């Protein structure tokens, strides 16, 4: 079973908008509509769960009903931190062999190829990430902003989403992480990397346009990519 989890818990504060950024209009659809629709239309996705701030669950239900997103079977209230929202969805399922793909709602231009590659690689690995080679030279610096290293770009990737896991593996990683009083994380793959170091995490080739809507200027870039795609 292939389950897509759409994390839509943002509040849009960095865009100075009254609505969270997942509700911003991109082209002729909301950002979250783009994100749900690509998984809805993917033939290998069996079910979708959307995790949202509780204030907006009703709005997302209306969006799914209007668009006929019948694969959306669960609407879940997220937590204050991203990992808490991920955990809400992870704990909503029980089959340890199920594939779970966790995707940021504000990456609206993920494509079918990336999703298919994640599902394919989960036949051979228990965890996968998506990444692209940085376009700029990456500088490693000291606390005093002195260059201490310049790693080769071909060994680096900028992480994207979805991030995919066997459900049993990501549950096990979080069980161990939550016992750590110093636990901190920004994404789900880092939990597997830090707490299940024996697990190999395969990196699927991403795309430049699979970018995250974070700041206002990102909207212009996404609009350009969307028009180019059309």
N, C-alpha and C positions, 0 to 999 in steps of 0.2 A: 504494500500500500504506500502510495506517495502522497504525503500531506504537505501543503504549502501553508506557512504561517506568515501573515502580513502584519508587521509591527507598525501600528499607526497611533502611537501614544503621544506624539509631539504636540506642543502647544503653540508653536510658531512665533515664539518671543523674539528670535533673532531676525525675523523678517518684519518686525513691527506691524504685524497684521492682527486684525481682530479675530481671525480664524486660524486654526493650525494650518501649517503649510501643506498638509496632505489634501486640504480642501481647495487649494488654489487652482485656478483654471489654467490648464496648459493645453493649447490648441482649443479643441471644442469639448474637452472633458476635464473633470477634476483630476488632480495628480493621483489620488487613490483609485480612481476608476481605471486609469492606465495600468496601475500596478496589479489590481485584482484581475483585470481582463486578460492579461497575458497568461496568467495561471489558469483562469477559467477556460480559456480556449486551448490550453495545452492538452493533448490527448492522453498523456501519461499521468496527469495530476488527478487524483481521485477525490480529494477533499481540500477545502480551504478553511482556515481559521483566521479571523481578524481580531487582533488585540488592540484595544483602543482605550483612551481616557474614558472613564465611565460617563462623562458629560456628553460624549458624542456617539455613544453606541446606537441610540435611536436614529441619528442622522445616517449612520452607516447602514443600518438595517433598511432604511428607506432607499438608499442608493442601490443596495443589492437587489431589492425588490423591483425597483424601477428598471434595472438593467437585466434582470433575469439571471443573476449570478447564482445559479442553483447549487454550485459546488461549495458555496459558503455555508457550512453546517454549524459553525460555532462562532459566536460573538462574545469575546471575553474582555473583562475589565483588566487593564494593565496596572503595573506598579509604578512607584516613583522613579525607579531606575530602569534602564533598558533591560538589564539581565532579569529583573523581576517580571517584566512583561514576557520575556522569552520563557521563563520558568512556568508562568501561568499556562502557556500553551503546551509546553513539554509535559506538564503534569496532567493535562486534560486527556492524554492518550496513554494506552497501556501496552500495546504490542511492541516488544523490544526490537523486533526485526523491521518495523515500519521505517520508511525513509521520511525524515522531516526536513523541509527546506525553509529556513528562516530568512525572510526578506524584508528590507526596509521599505515601508510604503512610499517614502520620498525618493526612491530610485525608480521612477516611472518608465524608464526606457530599457529595462532589462528585456532580453529577447528570448525567443524560443530555443535557439541554439545553446545559449548558456544554461538554461533549465535542463535541456536534454542531456548536455554533457555532465551536469551535476548528478543527475539520476543514473547515467551510465557508469560514472566513476564510483558511485556508492555500491556497485556490484563487486568492487574490488577493494574498496577502502571504507572505513567506518566514519570518516569525517572528510569533508571537502570544503574548500574555500574558493573564491573567485578573485582574480587579481590581474592587474595590468602593469607592465614595466613602466617605471617612472619616466617621464619625458625630460625632466631636468636632472642635473647632477645632484646627488644627495650628499649633504655635508654632515659629518658627525662632529659635534663641538663639545668643548668642556663647559663647566659652569661659568667660566669667564669669556665664553664665546670665541675661543680659539679652536681652529680646526684640528681635530685629533684623528680624523679618518675620512676617506673618500671612497666608500665601497663601490664596486662595479655595479652598474645598473642592471646588468643581465642576471644578477643574483638577487635582485630586489623586486618586490611587487607592491603596488598600492592595493590594499584590500577592498573588495566590493561585497555585494551580496547578490544572490542568496548564499547562505552557508548551510551545508547539508550534513546530516548525521543519521546513523542508525539510532533510533530512539533510545535503545538500551545504553548506548555509549554516552550520549549527552546527559542522560539522567545520572549515570554513574559519576561522570565528571563533576556535575553540580553537587551531588551528594557529598563528594570529597571537598569541594570548594567551600561549601557552606559550613564545614567544620573548621575552616581556617579563619581565625580571628582577624587576620590581615588581608582577607580576600577583597580584591578589587579587580574589576574587569570592564572593558569597553565593548567587547563582543563575545560571541559564543565559542568561536574557534580557539580563542585564547584560553578559555576554561579547559578545553580538552588538551591543548598544548602544555599548559602549566600543571595540570593535575593527573593527566594520563600520558606521561611523556613517552611511553612505549607505542602510542598510536601514531601512525603516519597520517598526515593531513595533506591530501592531494590538492594542488591549486589548478583549477580550471581557468582557461584563458578568458579574461573579461573583455570589455569594450570600453573605449574612451567615453562613449555617450551613456554608459550605465553609471552615470554620476549621481551623487546625492544632492538633493536640494537642501542647502544649508543657509546660504546667504542670498540676498536679493539679486546680486549679479548672476547667480546660478540660473535664475529663471530665463535670462536672455540666452544663455548657452543651451539650455534645454529646448527652448523654442526653436533655435537654429537647427539643432540636431533633429527635432521632430519634423521640421519642414524639409530638411534634407532627406530624411527617411521616406517621406511621402513622395 
